[in-house]
Amino acid sequence: MMQLKTVWKPGSGNPENPQNLATIGQWWVNLNGKEVTWQQRIITGNSEVDQLDWEPKRFDENFAIANPEIRGITLYWHKPDSPQERNTTPYQLILDSLHQYLYIFPQSQKELVIRVGLKTITYQTISLTNPQYLYNPSGENSILTLQDATQQLEVKVTMSPENLKQLLRQLTR
């Protein structure tokens, strides 16, 4: 299962730390040429980054990021029409895979967090025509498995009782 949040901290004792940096690095490199939103916020108290006010502000930026890469633990990138390479060395990185945001905590400004995200999220669409299905009520949740033998694809959907009721209401209209 894909992790929703990938956290990296230099010198962390977490055995997954090097893999987490590689995962974040791959995401960062894949931004090349894509339109991103670049937002900076002051961290207030002990608040979680996703609890900060991320509503658009006048100093937020949108641009097509160029040549993003990680060398060592430093993130590098270019803005369009600028020959100057920019960089920041973080004391922590958090990749939110669900919402496609990278939270960068710069070593140079401990009270600051930068959020970089795709301007528009593009979802990968998988089309299954008349798939085989399995339904498995397990504990609190229910698991619906869709299988397409031709494409050799399997999609598992875990649903809470409330989500399942909503789906059933929609299907029986």
Salt bridges, closest charged atoms under 4 A:
ASP50 OD2 - LYS5 NZ 2.82
ASP53 OD2 - LYS57 NZ 2.64
ASP60 OD1 - ARG41 NH1 2.91
GLU61 OE1 - LYS79 NZ 2.33
GLU69 OE2 - ARG71 NH1 2.73
GLU85 OE1 - ARG71 NH2 3.03
ASP96 OD2 - HIS99 ND1 2.96
GLU162 OE2 - ARG169 NH2 3.67
